[in-house]
Amino acid sequence: MKKYILIIKNVWSEMTTYRLNFALWRLRVNLQLLTMYFLWLAIIPTSGQFGSYNQSLMLTYILGGALLSTVIISSRSYGVGDHITQGDLSNYLIRPINYFAFWFAQDLGDKAMNISFAIFELTALFLILKPPFFIQTDPTFLILAAICAFVAVFLYFFLNFLIGLVGFWSPEVWAPRFIFIILITFFAGGLFPLDILPAPLYEIFKYLPFTYLIYFPLKVYLGQLYLQQILQGIATAAIWVLILYLIVKFVWNRGLKLYTAYGR
Amino acid sequence: MVGKIKKYLKIWWIMTAKVTQTAFVSRFGAAIFIIGKILRFAFFLMFLLILGSKTHRVADYSIFQIIFVFATFNIVDTTSQFFLREVYRFRYYVVSGEFDYFLTKPLSPLIRSLFGGSDILDLPILLLSVVFIVYSASQIGNISSPFVFLYIALLINALAIALAMHILVLGIGVMTTEIDHTIMIYRDITQMGRLPVDIYREPLSWILTFIIPVGIMITIPAKSFFGILSPQLVVLSLFISAIFLIASIRFWHFALKNYTSVSS
């Protein structure tokens, strides 16, 4: 356990070493958030409605989505593909560490750093913009939303890891990741709540893993789902985690048989 | 002068041919990138159509006017990316010391750094944008040729501002070696122009028009096409782009004077 805590600490040291880089990254994150915030503010007037969302709920969704993206989407495990294609994986295979746990610890370090900044930034934005924020007071919804976010962290980790494993078969690891980022941007629910999509499309989305990354935890937080729907959603997300874990394990084992440490 | 232009055109052509060959070394990667770009275009268009289906008008704009603005954004964004892709590779030249060779060759280092090879993978989006401009224009109706000419003139003006922004980024890169985030911050801000900037609240709308001239780059050309632009704004747009271009070139020369060639 000690070595994984050390990995988390290393991520922090690395991020604080390249301070300008990190500061500009956070600036970008906030610019993207403000773009969506002002867009929805323009679309829904104060007393207006958009689907099942009034202005307060929609802005809560967008700001909550920004915080949740920081918790779930921020990660380091995009480096798996580069490790494989550049032969750096060999260095880790011979060390007494679990390669999956190594990347998960890296992700945790990255998330912890981003969350600490996001809390500070969002507080500042709240004080400046004074948005009509919906505060959930029912502890049941709060606990269930936290559980959904917890499951989503694992869901994203395995999805992200799986994309990196393409490196065993092709040196072109960034092209599939480009598509992955686009899919996540639109279908995880960070830009808009997925239930504004046409009903047949939304019904399909309910069965895809992306839905459970940002949209579902936020929907639970907003208290817009019945308990049975929430439990069904958590079960679906948990099944996806299990399926993705098994796929990642299978692909990893197959990939290792092909791995030639090319580049080393 | 004509001879000089011919020389630079020839150099641009040769470098673009080489960059294109590199891009197609992995046909799989090239195909995935093109698909990704088309998906991103399609998903945002779908988002706009959903907005249109629920609100019919966004602020004072009809849905086809909104699509026209989005396609205009893509024309400006993609054309500048197509021609100025070398800016995205500039950091490597500075940190590796290769930039020194730009300075010793009988070529303008600025032109070499800006136009060192166009990205052919941007062409499909460029064509798609033109198709959507023509289609949405035909749906808006009431097209008059003076407005079309004014629109094209203001698009060229927008590209001049984009050029100025890229020169500014290069200058910052020479002085700080920070390019990747700076160029992405520019792109994140221009993303606000995917919709007309006057739908945003003040002072954001004003800032996006006159301080960070996203409005001048995208909204103003589109408004000229709709015939709802005052002549004063046309003159102001030309004036602002001239100021930006002159200031950015001066900044580039200032940055070059401070270049220490420390990496070489």
Interface residues (C-beta under 8 A of the other chain):
Chain A: L20 N21 L24 W25 L27 R28 L31 Q32 T35 F38 L39 L41 A42 I43 F50 G51 S170 P171 E172 W174 A175 P176 F178 I179 I182 L183 T185 F186 L191 F192 I196 L197 P198
Chain B: S26 F28 G29 A30 I32 F33 I35 G36 L39 R40 F43 F44 F47 I50 L51 K54 T55 V58 A59 T176 E178 H181 T182 M184 I185 D188 I189 Q191 M192 L195 I199 Y200 R201 L204
